[in-house]
Amino acid sequence: VKSNEVRMLGIGKYEPLEAKISAGGTVTFLNEGNLKTVVTIKSKDKVSNTPIIQPGNRYDQLFAEAGTYEFWGVAYGQAGAKIIVE
């Protein structure tokens, strides 16, 4: 698994639970579960959602600003997963 890839494997299962990237980089969310989902991304002052990601598909999300972002697939629930942008 590349450091900029996050695999959603099913209910409460994300791999890795913590990813680190550089500001201006992207994270690819891979939906390897069996439910379509959107990914909610939450920073200290903003919440955003990706488009729907169908099972077997991927979505690239740009992270322009440094910080810590919690994320979860709405269909798969929260698991304390985060992305650290340096």
N, C-alpha and C positions, 0 to 999 in steps of 0.2 A: 504494500500500500504506500503510495506516494504521500509525502507529508502534507500536500495540499488537497488530498482526497479524504472525504468523510463518507463512510458507508453506513447507510441506514438498513439494518438487517431484520427489523421487526419490532414488536412492541418493546419499548424501553431499551433497545439494543443499537448502539452506535459504536463505530470503530473508526478512528480512535475516539475516546471520550474527550481528549484535549489535542487540538492541532495548533501549531505555531506557524505563522507566515509573516512575511514582510509587508509593510504598508504598501498599497498599490498592487498587491498580489490577489490572486483569485483562489477560491476554494471550490472544488467540484463536489457537489452532493450527489451521491450515487444511490438510487432507490433500489435496493436489492431485496426489499420485503415484498409482500404480495398486496399492498394497499396503495392506492394513489394518495399523494399527500402534498401539502405545501410545507415549506420549512419556515418557521418563525425565527427571526434573528433579533435579539434584544441586546442593546447596549445600555449604558447607564441612563441615557436620555432619549432613546428612540427605539421603536419597535417596527420591524418591516417583515413582509412575507414574500417568498419567492412565488413564481407561477406554480401551477400544479405540476408535479413530477410523477409521471406514470411509472408503475413497476417496470424495472429494467432500464429506465431512462436516467438521465443525468441533467444537472443544471450547474452552470458556472456562475458564482457570485463574486463580484469585485469587493474588496475591502480597502477603501482608500485611506482611512484614518486609523492610527494606532489606538489600541484599547483592547478590552476584553469583551467578547460577545458570547452570550449564551445562545444556544440554538436547540431546536427540537422539531421533529416532523410531527405536525399536528395529529396525524393518524396514528403515530407511534408513541406519543407521550413524552414527557420530560424524563431526563436521566442525568441531569447535571453536566451535560456536555457543553464544551466551550471552545472558542477559537480565540487565540491570543495573537493580536496583530502588533508587531514591534516596529 
